[in-house]
Amino acid sequence: MRKKLAAGIVAGAIIVGVPGYTIFHSYQAKAEEAQVLDNATDAVNSLYASKKYNYLANGLTEEKIQKAQKLVADVGDSKKQKTLAKRASNAAVMLEASKAVKEDIVDGVIVDDLTKSILSVTQESVDKVKPISEDLYKDLSKDLSKAYEQVKQIEKTKKLLKDAKKDWDSYKDIEKEVNKVSNQSVKKSLKKQLKTLKKRIEDQEALSKKAKEKLNEIDKTSDKQSETKTSDSNQVSTSKSQNTTSDAVSASSNTPATQNKSGSPSSSKASSSGSSNSGYSSYSSSGSSTSSSNTKSYSNSSSPRSYTSKSNSGTTSASESKKSSTRSSSSGSSNKSSSSTSKSKQSQSNTMKDANDFVNDFNSGNYNHVGSGNNGTGNDYDVYERGK
């Protein structure tokens, strides 16, 4: 009997203990689940600067995000798990975009070797932030715009340097653009190119000055040569004229004495013939004065000689012939002198034209700087080559 009672007590105790254990186990499980949720929530919240979830926490790393995502994966409540997982994923997107922008521009200045292609990739990352956090998107876009502007400025300045004209106006314009570049490394490189441009302009001015001086020397030399040739030509013409006149006088002295209308022969000793454009004249020893349609005689009471002037005479004296020859010779000499002067001026004009063409060609930038050297005496020189 006692054995039956003991067995019944033990059985009752077992029946009562099973539901209690189950309740305890369920409570413990819920407590553990709540702890997992709390841990996951804290981990996700730590990724952000505040519970607004619009900015990331300072010093956030990918490792912290991955750790939070693992904790979220253990959350039993699927709804809460989905919310936490989304926030952790958003943090990863925001971090990627932030890092991309900071890799392109630091403290408002772009990094070296940044290009538009790189910025395009960064832009894609930033665009993903817009639906997550409008505030962070605006900040990142602002920095990205600065980066774009600085890249454009560098490209613009490089193009100006490449296409630069060799004059001071272009130099000053490019210098202003170089000073707008924020990246110090790039600016230093651009200033070096600007210095090279400055030297080329100075070299061009020096060469142009030498060319003009050479032109002036050629001009002066040509003028002197022209004057010398003209003077020599005039001297030759004068000498020929004097010789011709001398021959005319000699021929006139050998011309036979003329006879006037009165029939009195003129003595060769008392007669002298002189050439004139209207005919000839003679002195006669006859005392008579005779007048006709073609001959005029003038008698002088104090002198036995009469002056006879014949006009419109068909007779041409040797003196007239000599004068014609003189004029012809003088005209020929003058023509030769004029021809010589004309050739000298033409040669001078051609020489100046060639020099001017060279100066204009050089100033137009058709000559490129291809090198430099030293002539062994301590003087440096630059080498230019005409472009194609």
Buried (B, 14 or more C-beta within 10 A) or exposed (E): EEEEEEEEEEEEEEEEEEEEEEEEEEEEEEEEBEEBBEBBBEBBBBBBEEEEBBBBBEEBEEEBBEBBBEBBEEBEBEEBBEBBBEBBBBBBBBBBBBBBBBEBBEEEBBBEEBEEEBBEEBBEBBEBBBEBBEEBBEBBBEBBEBBBEBBEBBEBBBEBBEEBBBEEEBBEEBBEBBEEBBBEEBBEBBBEBBEEBBEBBEBBBEBBEEBEEBBEEBBEEBEEEBEEBBEEBEEEBEEBBEEBEEBBEEBBEEBEBBBBBBEBBBEEEBBEBEBEEEBBBBBBBBEEBBEEEEBBBEBEEEEEBBBBBBEEBEEEBBBBEBBEEBEEBBEEBEEEBEEBBEEBEEEBEEBBEEBEEBBEEBBEBEBEBEEEEEEEEEEEEBEBEEEE
